[in-house]
């Protein structure tokens, strides 16, 4: 499956779904993106939209800079080894003073989600 761009806004809490496939099987991904002001950090959670199971809970958005930094790779053992996809945070344009998304600059980043870690 090709990578999908996740829709972003500057709202401090965002929820959206993506009907996709992982390892050749249909998967309804439900995302919750939140800004946590106490730590000046955006976090993302992922649910299996069909079963309602929480797969990934509040993973901080850390930007991939010059390296592959799949934020969901540590969770590839989930769903009976089928994983829960791959997620990258990429900066659009020049790097500013903050290396990772913060309160007022989420629109300067791109979130890519897809299925790329098929190691069979």
Secondary structure, 3 states (H helix, E strand, C coil): CCCEECCCCCCCEEEEEEEEEECCEEEEEEEEEEEECCCCEEEEEEEECCCCCEEEEEEECCCCCCCCCCCCHHHCCHHHHCCCCEEEEEECCCCCCCCCCCCCCHHHEEEEEECCCCCC
